[in-house]
Amino acid sequence: MLLEFSAITAFSLLFIASIFDVKSLKGDVPEIFLFSGVATGIIFHIAYTVKTGSLNPLLWSLGTGIAFTLYGYFAYRKGMWGGADMLGLSILGFSTPYLLGPIGLMDLTVNIMGVGFVYALGYSMIGGLKSPKVRNNFRQNLENQKFKAAALLLTGFLFSLYASFNGVNGEIFFALYVFMIFAYYFTQPTTSHKAWKKN
């Protein structure tokens, strides 16, 4: 039960931290929750190491936690993440590795990165759309390349139909495809119709 308590504590503290993150205009999260998550993860793994007589749980906790922290710090230094995001990843690294195992840990990491990417992109798009200049650029990009955008949407629709007939959720596939297209045009600098023709 020690490893289960470690994971439950980690996700509970991350849930509390997310509430502070959403409610705070600056995204401030009390550090006590984040550092407590790291500390309890290590403590639970030390206790499990003592209980089993094997160093593996503690080594997994420390090794994965340090690796996750280094990755989070890199993302933080590059401006991709905030400090709370970095420590949140550290909590998962120190608290869940031995319970989840290599495959479960890899799956969790991929999902976290995927969700984090969609969240960051969606947040930046919503913030950008509040700017009249950004909205105008976005609209102009779509107008200048409307035939190309229409062709991409048609292609995505056909792939979605094919996916539906082969047991894949075509609606979700199409929704993600459309989101990626609009995200692409949203992040591009304003282009002219003549410039697109030359390409």
Number of C-alpha atoms within 10 A of each C-alpha: 8 16 20 14 15 25 25 15 19 26 18 14 20 22 12 14 22 18 13 16 17 12 11 11 8 9 15 16 20 12 13 10 20 23 16 15 27 23 15 19 31 24 18 24 28 19 15 19 16 13 10 10 10 12 13 15 23 23 18 21 27 19 15 21 25 15 16 22 21 15 15 23 21 14 16 17 13 10 10 14 16 17 17 22 22 21 24 25 24 26 32 26 27 33 34 28 28 21 18 16 12 12 10 14 18 13 12 16 16 12 12 13 11 12 12 15 13 14 12 14 14 14 11 12 17 11 11 16 15 10 10 10 11 18 15 13 19 23 14 18 21 19 15 18 16 13 11 13 18 12 11 15 16 12 13 20 19 14 16 21 16 13 16 15 11 10 8 13 13 20 14 12 18 20 13 12 19 17 13 13 14 15 15 11 19 20 16 12 12 17 17 13 14 9 9 11 9 6 5
